[in-house]
Each structure stands twice: as C-alpha cells, then as structure tokens.
Amino acid sequence: MTSRHIGMSWFCGGSAGSFACWDDPSTSYLSETEIADVIKRNRTIEEQIDKDRMLAKKIMKILLLGGPESGKSTIFKQMRILHMNGFSDMDLINYRYLIYSNVIQSIYQLLEGAKALRIDINATASVEVEKFLEYYRQTPQYEVEISGELGYIIKKIFNSPFMQKVLLKQHEIELLDSAVYFLDNINRIAEQDYMPNLQDILRSRVQTTGIVEMEFDYKGFKLR
C-alpha cells in the first residue's frame, strides 16, 4: 500500500485494487473522480497565483503626497493628457464650469483682499463691484456661468486702478494661484461657445478630498 500528500492536509493512498484520498486517516475517503477534481482545482489555483505574480512584477505604484495647491492634481491631468488620450467632450464641459467657478472665486478673493489691505474701491468700479457681489450672493456655486455681461463686469473690476494695487500685494492675501491667468483671459472665457483648452484645464483648481487613483500603461508596465 502506498500513500502521498497532495496539498494542504489531503492524503492519498491505496493498493492495486483501490485508491482513495482523505483529509485525516480517521475521516471520509474520496473517490478517484473527486481526487481528480481536487488536483484540477489545485492546479488552477496555482496557475492563477503564478499569473498574478507575473502581473504584479509589471505594476509600478506611485504615491503623490502634498499639501493644498502643491501640484498633485496638475500632475494627474498631465498624465491623462500624455498617456490616456486626454479628455472627452463631457470632461471639457465639466472643466468649463469648474473654470467659471475659479474665475468667480478669484475676483471675490481679490475684493476680500482689498478690504483686508484697506485699499479703497475706486468710484469708477464701484457699480460693477456691487453688481458682482449681488451675483455672488444670489448664485450657488454649482450654477455659476459667465455670460458676456458678467465677463464685462469682471474685466472692468480686474482692470481698475484699485485692483492693480491689490495685485501688487497678492502674496499677502488668500488667492487662487491661477487667478491672474484666468482673469487675463476673461474675454475668451466669457464667450458663448467657450470650451477650455489644455492650458485652462491644467490651471483649473478644485479641492481634492480622499484618495484619487489613476492607472495607465507605459513601456510595458502598468502604472498605478
């Protein structure tokens, strides 16, 4: 009579007339068909483990850490542009509204900065400032849209003498790092058919919460 261990706690044994497997000598026996099934399942599991091991060798994981506005999201956007076929039409629409929000946030921060720095608002822009603040108070952030009229108001505020004084001290106030870029491009952003270009997308800002994951192929490796 012979016996052999076929994996984990299974044992097989028998003589010329019979052959069986059991997990303990004092418990139940397995038929030859059941033995074959056990061996087949075991091989399948081992093959899958080997495949997973080979795939794991081709996966490179990169962890980006940093404080607010440190450039993490910008790197993600650049990777998407370079390695994931860029952005869809729906993505562009979503970014358009994000950029609208960035513009409104920027001009509001500059107005708040003027108050903090005790810089008086010029009479030439006071009407536009009141119109903007009324829009800001009445419009939820998710409904913000920049029309030609609102674009004109923002442009007049941004180009006013008092605002230039604020910009000279922008490092002393809370201000979106892309504020000047978007406000310099307000004419284009306020166009009815405006769609953001790649530079607009890279400069757009949204607060990131939690963990964001991206996966793409690069030179035979999968980066995650």
C-alpha positions, 0 to 999 in steps of 0.5 A, a space after each residue: 500500500 502506498 500513500 502521498 500528500 497532495 496539498 494542504 492536509 489531503 492524503 492519498 493512498 491505496 493498493 492495486 485494487 483501490 485508491 482513495 484520498 482523505 483529509 485525516 486517516 480517521 475521516 471520509 475517503 474520496 473517490 478517484 473522480 473527486 481526487 481528480 477534481 481536487 488536483 484540477 482545482 489545485 492546479 488552477 489555483 496555482 496557475 492563477 497565483 503564478 499569473 498574478 505574480 507575473 502581473 504584479 512584477 509589471 505594476 509600478 505604484 506611485 504615491 503623490 503626497 502634498 499639501 493644498 495647491 502643491 501640484 498633485 492634481 496638475 500632475 494627474 491631468 498631465 498624465 491623462 493628457 500624455 498617456 490616456 488620450 486626454 479628455 472627452 467632450 463631457 470632461 471639457 464641459 465639466 472643466 468649463 464650469 469648474 473654470 467659471 467657478 475659479 474665475 468667480 472665486 478669484 475676483 471675490 478673493 481679490 475684493 476680500 483682499 482689498 478690504 483686508 489691505 484697506 485699499 479703497 474701491 475706486 468710484 469708477 468700479 464701484 457699480 460693477 463691484 456691487 453688481 458682482 457681489 449681488 451675483 455672488 450672493 444670489 448664485 450657488 456655486 454649482 450654477 455659476 456661468 459667465 455670460 458676456 455681461 458678467 465677463 464685462 463686469 469682471 474685466 472692468 473690476 480686474 482692470 481698475 486702478 484699485 485692483 492693480 494695487 491689490 495685485 501688487 500685494 497678492 502674496 499677502 492675501 488668500 488667492 487662487 494661484 491661477 487667478 491672474 491667468 484666468 482673469 487675463 483671459 476673461 474675454 475668451 472665457 466669457 464667450 458663448 461657445 467657450 470650451 477650455 483648452 489644455 492650458 485652462 484645464 491644467 490651471 483649473 483648481 478644485 479641492 481634492 478630498 480622499 484618495 484619487 487613483 489613476 492607472 495607465 500603461 507605459 513601456 510595458 508596465 502598468 502604472 498605478 
